[in-house]
Amino acid sequence: MQFKTIEFTNMVMLRGPNIWAYRPVIEAWVDIGTLEDFPSNTIPGLYERLVAWLPTLVEHRCSVGERGGFLKRLHDGTWAGHILEHVTLELQSLAGMPGGLGRARETSTRGVYKVIVRAWHEPLTRAALFAARDLVMAAIEDRPFDVDAAVDALRDLVEELRLGPSTTCIVEAADDRDIPTIRLSDANLVQLGYGASQRRIWTAETDKTSAIAESVSRDKDLTKSLLQACGVPVPEGVLVENVDEAWGAALEIGLPVVIKPRDGNHGRGVFTNLMSRQEIETAYAVAVDEGSGVVVERFVRGDEHRILVVGGRMIAAARGDAATVVGDGVNTVHQLIQLQLNSDPRRGSDEDHPLNFIRLDSAATLELARQGLDADSIPPAEMPVLIQRNGNVSIDVTDKVHPSVAAAVELAARVVGLDIAGVDLVAEDISVPLEAQRGAIVEVNAGPGLLMHLKPAAGQPRPVGQAIVNHLFPAGEKGYIPIVGVTGSKGKTTVARIVASLLQLSGKYTGLACSDGLFFGRRHVQKTDAANWSAGRRVLMNRAVQAGVIENGCRSILSEGLAYERCQIGIVTNIDEADLHPDLYVDEPDQLIKVFRTQVDTILPDGVAVLNADDATVVDLAALCDGEVVFFGLNSDSSVLMEHRAAGGRTVFLRDAQIILSQGSNESLLTELTAVPLIADATAQYQICNVLAAVASAWALNISLDLIRAGIEAFDAEPVVASADNVSPALQAYI
């Protein structure tokens, strides 16, 4: 039988917390057509083909809750939407993005499903969904499918889209501490935290890394002179301008010597153990093209080491070994390198490999010439051939570092001024003081690579990402500013504007994203509807913002997700069960409630849910809050308010035309209704509820009652604020 193909009618990228998960997902709307009448157990060979193509599906536990759970469902009978979910997740896993949430849910339209899958990168997950659709249809129709080609294409996307391993380890360490992250570019620029509490990283550089310090570290001669002045052991050396000066300096320092560029990096143009004028001339010719000058310095005997210093403390140390091959009387030096060194699975050209491929660069060619060889020479059997004297720094020696050596590298980082530094030193034994072996620090580098410490070729991996996050966010800091999320069927915009006004009055520079536009302080920077994900993100990315208020409508939550991971205050004004969205397949009240509960689910454990006590559906959300609950209501005799007060909880309510705040049996009069312009007409109960919700939120934010009173008595319903129309484009982009 010819089956109608699986069709995607829509793909919704939910970039923040949503009705399905706290993490970004793609919600694909899938029409399986005639396949609705054909569960998997009615299609001959489908089970066998899927298992043969994707044997790792056995790891999917599915709703059965055990290994092989999905395959059991597949064998007993399940539908194409569910199969598509699991195949998509598995293709992403095979491409290098393992794990993640998946769901498949029927909609009110027969044969149409919502398939939800974790989306680390939107283009990758979209591509995985299409590849999974093609694979599933091929399995259903018994057609060939090139699984390897599909996975390779997805793997290429992963390599293109994902953060580098150094950045990833920092982001994961931040996630472990519940510090939110925002990727700011296609490269490795990442924001940790929100607003004024944020920090930024670019691989292993941070916004604490001084530009002056980075410039100093690039100038090797200047770095060495500063270190020497502070008593840090460095090799004697001098900056030279020509070959004759280089040879003269070598004689004065004493052979052997090292020649390297003044401002080179990554070991380019560095030649060691030079013994003759000819070698020095060869090395000089290469080094002079790598930088703005050439340095000649004493050759320090021993192994190269890379020490990582973070926030003034030594965190990790790695040692390098010489790269050698052994002749067999058959193969050339070049062939031996490929057979004996580059065949090591730990070697590679990308950042997933702790060792680089060995190549015959100018330094290696010079090393071979000393041994009377070149790339095409065939060394006799058992003859050791040195290819690279130093490099391949990937053997962990952190626990062997002598305390005086650790103190020296920490001092070196401070002298240069780097908060994160990779200090290169040469020593025969890292467990012995440098002075005792004429060891020396040869370079101090900004933005050091972390892979050698994360995936050492030998020894123990070190938690360098955690060390960097702890440096940026000392114990107890989470990178959060006070964030107030406002949702509900009605009143969201007014509540959001009042709360933002009160925060601004309390002295916090406040960002507000709501239906009336985007505001920073008293500046109206966007006058169109800004109750959406992108505007909320602008609030969180602004380094001046000390508090944020973000309105979240039902449609925005369904189509984009929340802009923030967690919030301090979550407000639900009310839920109108008739306010459905059938075009988004939200056509039942229970589904609507799940949308609004997203706001409550994201409240921090030390945060507060501000809920309408007069709306029974909203009251039921209180049980889902990880933090405190403050109820507000028009009826002081409400059973919800009375029970909450009896339990010692906080409430805000109306009694005798007065706004009252209470905690347990203690009450405080805030103000008379007639003193609040917005609700001077006591018949406008919806507006009174808005004011009560805003007052409860401000109270939960620890704003003083005097200020709350003054704020609501002065609040103007119309936003009369400074305009951004005549601000320069550069400033508009920033704000």
N, C-alpha and C positions, 0 to 999 in steps of 0.2 A: 504493500500500500504506500502511496505517496503522501507523506505528511506535510501539512503546511509548516513553513519554517517558523522558528521562534523569532518574534519581532520585538524590538525595543521601541516603545512608544514615547519614552521620556527617560532621561537620566538626571537626577537631582543630586547635586553635590552639597552635602551637609557638612560645612566646614568647622562647625563647633558642636558642643553638646546638643543633643537632639532627642527625639522620642525613642530612638533605638539604642543610643550609646553615648558615652562621654566623649568619645573620639570621633574624628571625621570619618564619614562613610559616604558611599554613593548608594542612593536609593534608585534602583532601576525598575521602571514600570515595564513589565514583560507580558506580552500576549502570546500564549502558547497554542492558540488556535485549536485545531482538532486533537492536539495531544492531550487536551483536558479529558478526553474519553479513553486515553490509553496510558494508564500508569506503567511504570517501568517493568513490572512482572508480566505484562501482556505483550511486550516487544521482544521477539526472539533474538538472543545473542547480545542484547544491550548490556546486561550485567558483565558478561565475559569480556566484551570489548573494552568497556571502561576500566575494568580491573587490569587488563593487559596493558592498556595505554598509560594508566595512572595507578600503579600498584601502591603508591604511598597514600592513596585514599583510605587505606586500612587504618591510618592514624586518626581519622576523623571520628570523634565519639558521637556526635549528633545528639539528638534528644534521648537516645538509648542510654547515654552516659558512660559508655565503656569503649575501649579500643575496638574498632570494627563496627561501631554503631551505625554509621552511615551506610556501610555496605549491607548491613542487615536490612535497613530500610529500603535500600535499592533492590535487594533480592526479593523482599516481601511485597514491594510495590509502593512507589512514590512518584510524584509528578515532576514534569520537566523543569518547573521553576525551582524546585528544591534541588534538583540535580545541578542546575546551572549555578546555584549559590556555591555548592561544594567544589565544583570543578574550577570556578573562578578563584576561590581561596587557594586551591591547590596549585594552580598555575602561578599565582603570585608567590606562593611559598617556594616553588621550584626556581623561580626567578631571583630569589634572595630576600623576599619579604615574608618571613614565616609567621604563622599565627593570625590572629585577628577574628573579630566577630563576623558572623554571617547569619542571616535570617531570610526566610521566604514566607510571605504572608499573602493569603488570598485577599482580593478586594471584593467589592460588591458587584463587580462585573465578572460574569462567568469566564473563566479562562485567562483572566488578567491577574497577575501577581506583582507584589512589590518584593524585589530581591535586593537585600541589603548586604553589602560587603564592606569590610574595613578598607579605607582609602588612605594609604600613606602619601601617595602622590596621585592627584586626579588623572593625569594622562595615562599613568600606568594602569590604574584600576579600570578605566574606560577600555583600554586596549585588552586587558585581561577578560573583561566581560564579553567583548566581541569574539575573542579567541575561544573562550569557553562555549559560547553559543555555537560557533562553527564545529568545535569538537563534539559537542553533545549531538548536534544534528547528524554529523558523520557517523557517530556511534549508533544512532537510531536508525539511519538509513543504510547501515552496513557499507559505508564508503571509506576509503583510506583517509588517514589524517596524519600529517607529519608533526607529531608532538614535539620532537626535538627542535624543529625550526620555530615553532610557536614559542617555546620556552626561551630559545636563544634571542628572539626578537624582544621578548619582555625583559630578559636579562640586560640587553643593551639599553633599554629604557631606564632600568633601575640604575645602571652605571651613570647615565646621563643626568638623572634627577636627584639622586640621593646625596645627602651630605657626606663629606669625607669622614673617614674613621676617627680622626682626631676631634672634629667637631661633634660627631655622633656621640662619642663617649662623654663629652661635656653635657650635651643635651639630655642624654639618658640619665646622667647623674643628677641633673636638675629635676627631671621627671621623678626620680626616686625620692626627692625631697618635696615633691608637689609644688615646684616652682614652674609657673607657666612659661612657654617658649613661643616665639613667633619668628618664623624665617623671613628675613627682610629682603633677600635677593636670591637669584638662582645660584649664587655662589655660597660661601660658607658664613655669610653675615647673619647672625642670629641674635634676637633680643630675648633676654631672660628677665622675666618679671614684667610688670605693667607700669605705665606712666612714669612718674618721678622716681619710682622705686626700681626701675629697670636697670640692667647692665647689658652691655653688648659684647659679643665675642666675634672674632673672625679667626677661625681655627684656634690656635693657641695664643692669639693676641686678644687683649681685652680693652675696654674703654678706660682702663686704668694704665694701660701701657703708654708711656710717654713717647711722643714723637721725637723729642731730643734724645732720649735714651736709645731709641731704635736707630737713629742716625749715628750716634756714637758707636753702637755695636757694629755697624757696617764698616766703620773706619777701623781696621785692625790695628794700625799703628797708634792711633789715638787711644783706643781701648787699652792697648798694652801699656802705654805711658801712664794712664790713669791708674791702672791696677798696680803697676810697679811703685807709684808714688804712695799707695796705701798699703804696701807691704805684701801684696799678693804675689806668689812666685810665678814669674813669667820667663820665657826664654829670652836671652839677650838678642837684640836685633836692631835693624836700622832700615829706613826707607831709602831706596836707591832710585836713580834716574836713568841709568844705562848699564850695559853689560860690564863695562870696566869697573864701575862703582860696585856692582854686585860681586865681582870677583875680589875686589879689594876688601869689601866688607866680610866676605867669607874667610879670607885669610886672617883678618883681624879678630873675628869671632872665634875662628878655629873650626876646621873641617871635622865632621860632616856638617852641612847646613840644610836648612829648608828654604825654599823659595815659594812665595804665594802672592796673590793679588792683594793690594791694600784693602779693597772693599769687596772682595769676592765672597761667595757663599756656596753652600752645599759641596764643599771640597773641590770645586772646579779650579783648575790651574794650580793646584798645590802639589809640589814635588818635594820629597823627603830624602834624607840620607845622601845628599849630593856630595861627591868626593873630588870632582875634577872640574877644571874650567870648561871643558867641553859640555859636561852635564849641566853646568850652571848656565851656559849660553843657550842650550836647548830648552831648559826650564824657563829661563827669562823670556824667551821668544813667545812662549805660550801664555805665561802669567801676565805679561804686559797687555795682552789683548783681552784679558778678563776683567780688568778694573782700571782705576785711575792712577795706579802706581804699583810698584813692586816692593815687597818686604823680604829682606834676607834675615834669617834668625837661626839661632843655635838649634841643631837637631837634638830632640829629646828622645832618649831611648825608652822603649816600652810600648805598651798597647794604648790605642786610642780609647778614651772613655767619653761618654756623654752623660752629664749630670743634669737632671731637671730640678730647677728651683722655682717654687711657687710661693708668692707672698713672703719671701725672705727665708723659706725653709726648704731644705733638700728633701725631695719627694721620692726620686727614683734615680737609679744609676745603671748604665749598660756599658758593656765592654765590647770592643771589636777584635776580630782575629784576622790575621793575615790570610789571604786567599792563595792557595797553592794547588798545583796538580802534580801528579806523578807520571813520568813518562812510561810508555809501554813499548817503545821501539816501532810502533806502527802508525799512530796518529800524530798529526801536527799539534802544536800548542793550541791553535784555535779550536781544533776538534776536541782536544782534551778538556778545554774549558767548557764546551757544550756538554760533553759526556759526564764529566766529574763534578762540575760546579753548577752550571745552569739547568741541569736536569733535576736539581733539588726542588721538591714541590714547595719549599718555603720561599723560593725565589720567584719574582715576578715583576712586571712593569707597573702594576697598580698598587694602591695603598692597602690592599688586603694581604700583601705578602711582606713579611718582616725583613726579607733579604732582597736586594736588587740583583738583577742580572749582572754578571761580570762582563765588561766590555774592554776591548783593548784600546783604551784612550792613550793620550800622549804620555801620561805618567806610567802606565803599564808597559808601553812600548819601551820607554827608557829603562824600566826595571828589567825587561827581557834582554835588552842590549848589554846590560852589565853582566849578564850570565852567558853572553855570546849567542843569544837566540833571537829569533823574530817569530811572527805569528805562524809562518809556514815551516818553521823548524820542526824536526821530529826528534824529541828527546829520547835518549837511550832508556831502556827498561829500568825501572826503579829510581830514575833520576828525579829528585824533587825540583820543581820549578816554581819560584815565587812570582806570582802575577800581580798582587796588590798588597803592599805592606800594611796599610791601614784601611779602615772602612768596615762595612758589614757590622756596624755597631748594633748588636741585637742580643747579647747575652747578659741577662740580668745579674747584677752584682750589688744590688742595693744594700743587702745585709752585710756586705764585706767592707763597706766604706769606713775608713778610719774617721773618728770624730774631728780630728784636725783638718782632714781633707774636706769633710762636709762644711766645716766652718769657713774654709778658704773659698769654696765655691759660693756659699751664701754671701760672703763679703764681696766677691766679684760681682754678683748680680746687683747688690746694693750700690756698689761704686758706679756701675754703668747706669743704674737707675731703672732697671727692668723689673716689673712685678712678676713676669713669667720669663724665665731664661733657660736656654740650653747652654750649659757651660762645657766646653770641650777641654779635656786635659789629657796629658800623656804621662803614664806612670807604669813602672814595671810591676808594681804591686799596690793595688788601691787600698789595701788594709794597712799600709805603712805611710807615715807622714811624708809629704812631698819633699821636704827639705832633706830627708834622710836618703833619698834616691835620686836627687836632682830632677824630680818630676816638676811639671809646670802646667799652668793653665794657658792654653794657646788661643782660645776664642771664647767670646760670650755672644750668643745669638738671640735675637728676638724671634718670636713666632716659631718656636722649635717644633719639630715633628714629634708626635706622641706614640706612633705605631710601635716603635722599638720597645716601649714600656708596656703597651697594651697586648702585643703579641710577640714577646721575645722568642727568638729561635731556640733559646734554652733558658731555663729558670722560671721564676714566678712572675706572672703579670702583676702590674701595680695599678691601684685605683687612682690614676692621675686625673681623670675627669672629676672625680669626687673632690680631689684636693683643690682643683680650680674653682669648682662651684662653692666650696667652703671658703675659699679666699674671697670670692665676690659677694657671698652672702653668709656672713658669720652666723653662728648658731642662733636659731630663733627667727632669723629673717627669711621671709618667703617670697619677697619681691612683689607683694600685693600692695595696691592702694585700696582705700575703701571703694568698693564697686556696689552700686545699687541697681538691681535689675527689676524692671516694672513690667508686669504682664496682667492680662485680664481681658474681658470682653469690652469694657467701657472704662473711661476715666484715666487711662494710662498716661496720656500726654500731660494732662493737668497735674497729676501726682508727680510725674517725673520733673516737671518744671518747678513745682514748689520745692521738692527735695533738693534739686540743684541750686535753687536760690538760697535755701537755708545753709547748704554746705559752703556756698560762696561767702555768705555772711559770717560763717564761722572761721574764715581765714584761709580756706583751702581753694586753690585755683582749680576750678571744676570744669570737666568736660561733660556735655550733655548731648546725646543723640536721641532725638524724638521726632514725632510727626511734624512738629513745627520747624524742624531744621537741626543743624549742627551748631552748637555753641561752645566756645572756649572762653571761660570767664564771662564777661558781658559782651563778647564779640559774637555776632551772628555770622558765621563763616560759610554756611550753606543754608539757603532759604527754602529749598525743596525738602520733601519728606526724607528724613534721615533715620527713621526707625528701622534700620536694617543692619546687616552684618558688617558691611564695609565701613559705614559711618561709625559703628561701635568700635571697630578695629582702629579707626583713626584716633578715637579717644584714648585707647589703650597704648597706642604707639607714641603719643605725644609726651615728650620728656618733661614738659612743664606741668602736666596734669597731676594734681595731688589727690583727686577724687573723681570718680566717673559715675554718671547716671545714664542708663541705657534702657530705652523702651523696646520691648519685645512683643510684637503682635503675633497672633496665632499663625498667620500666613508666613511671617518671617521665620518663625521657629520651624515650620513645616518645610520651607523651601531653602533655608540657609543654615539653620542652627543658631546657637547663641554665639556672640562675639567673644565671650570670655569662658574660661574653663570653670572657675568658681567665683562666687560673689560673697560679699559681706552681708548684704541685705537683699532679700528676695521678696517682692511685693506681688500679691495676687489680689486685684481689686474686686473681681466678681467673675462669675462664669454664666453666660447666657447660653443655655443648652440648645437654643434655636439658632445660634450663630455658627452654623455648620459650613463646611467647605467641600461640597461634593465633588468639585473639580479636582481636589487633591485627595479624593477618596476618604475624606473625613465626613461621613454622613450619619454618624450615630453619636449621641451624647458621651458614651463611654470613651470613644476615640478622642473627642474634644478634651475631655479631662486629662487624658494622657499627654496631650500637647502642653497644657498649662502646668502639669506637674513637673515638666522639665525645669521650670524656674526654681521650684522647691528642691529638686534633686541636686542642684548645683550650689546650694548654700554651704559655706564652710562650716566645719564643726564648731567654730567659735562665732559663727554668724547668727543671723536672726531672720526668721520668716515673719512677714507682716501680712496677716490674713484677715479677711472679712468675716466676722463672727455672724453676720446676718445672712450669709450664703452657705447653706448646708454642704454644698458640693466643695466649696473652698475650705470649709472647716475640716473636711475629711483629709485634706492634703497635709494637715499638721503632723500626722503620724509619720510622714515621709521625710520630715526635716531632720538633718543631722545636728542642727543647733537649737537655739532657743526659739520660741514662738511668742509673738506679740499679737493679740487680737484687737481689732477695732470694730466698733458697731454703734448704731444709732440708739439701740435699746439698752439702757443700763441694767434692766432686769433680765436680760438674755441669759438663758441657762448656760450657754457656752461661756459667756463672760464670767458668770458667777462661779462656775466650776473651775475655770482657769485661775480666777483670783483666789479661790479656796486652796488651790495647789501652790500659791505663792507666785503665780505668773503675772506678767505685765499686760495691762489693757488700756485702751484709749476709747472713751465713749462720750455720748451726749446725754446730759441730764439737766432739765430745767433751762434749756437754751444756753448751757455752758459746756465747754470742752474740759473733760476731767481725765487726768492720768492716774492710774493706780497700779500699785504693786502689792499683791496680797490685800491686806485691809487698809494699807496706807494710800491716801488720796491727795492729789494736788490739783487745784484749780488752775487751768492754763489761762483761759480768757472767755469772755462772753461772745456769743455768736455775732451780736450786733457790732462788735469791734473788728470783725473780719470782713473786709469789703467783698470778697469772693462769695461769702455765704450770708451776707446781711439779710437776704431774703430767705428766711428759715424754711420756706416751702420747697426750696431746691434741694431735696434730700440727696440726690446723686452727687451734687457739688459738696455737700457737707461730708459725705463719705470720702470724697477725694481729699479733703483737708484732713480728716481724721487719719487716713492712711499715711499722708505725708508727715503729720505730726508724730505718729507712731514710729515711722522710719527715722526721723531726725532724733527722736529720743533714743532709739536703738543705736544710733551713731554717736551717742554721748554728747550731743549738742545741748547746751544749757537751756533750761526752760525759759529763761528771760530772753534769750536770743530767738528761740522758736516762736515765742509770743510776738516779739517785735517783727519777726520775719513774715508770719502769716497775716499780721495786721497791716503790713506794708506791701504785701504781694499784689502785683498788677497782673491781671489776666492776659493783657496784651504784651507781647515781647517787644519793648522799646529799648533797643540796644544798639551799640555801635556796629556799623556795617564793615564788611571786609572788601567791599567793591573796589576801593581805591588802594588796596594793599598790593605790593609788588607780587608778581607770580611766584617768585622764590619763597616769599614769606607765606603766601597762601598755601603752597605745597607743604610747607612745614607744619602750619597749623591745621 
